[in-house]
Amino acid sequence: MVELSTPVCEFGQKPRDFTLKGVDGKDWSLDKCYGRRVF
C-alpha cells in the first residue's frame, strides 16, 4: 500500500530521539548530536 499524502511536520517541535548504529560501530542518537554540525 502506498501513502498518497506527505505528512506535515510540526515546525519548532523537538523531534523524538532515536538511536542508530554507525559504520564505526558506535550508537548515535539525536541527543548525542544535538547542537553539533554533523554532515
C-alpha positions as CSV (number, residue, x, y, z in Angstrom):
1,M,0.0,0.0,0.0
2,V,1.3,3.5,-0.9
3,E,0.7,6.6,1.1
4,L,-0.7,9.3,-1.2
5,S,-0.1,12.3,1.0
6,T,3.0,13.6,2.7
7,P,2.7,14.2,6.5
8,V,3.3,17.8,7.6
9,C,6.0,18.2,10.2
10,E,5.4,20.3,13.3
11,F,7.9,23.1,12.8
12,G,9.6,24.2,16.0
13,Q,8.9,21.0,17.8
14,K,11.8,18.8,19.1
15,P,11.9,15.5,17.2
16,R,11.7,12.2,19.1
17,D,15.1,10.8,20.0
18,F,16.2,7.6,18.3
19,T,19.4,5.6,18.1
20,L,21.2,4.1,15.1
21,K,24.4,2.1,14.9
22,G,27.0,3.9,12.9
23,V,29.6,2.4,10.5
24,D,32.1,2.9,13.3
25,G,30.2,0.5,15.5
26,K,29.1,3.3,17.9
27,D,25.5,4.0,18.8
28,W,24.4,7.5,17.6
29,S,21.4,9.4,18.7
30,L,19.9,12.8,18.0
31,D,20.6,13.8,21.6
32,K,24.3,13.0,21.2
33,C,24.5,15.1,18.1
34,Y,22.2,18.0,19.2
35,G,24.0,21.3,18.7
36,R,26.9,19.8,16.7
37,R,27.4,20.3,13.0
38,V,27.1,16.7,11.6
39,F,27.2,16.2,7.9
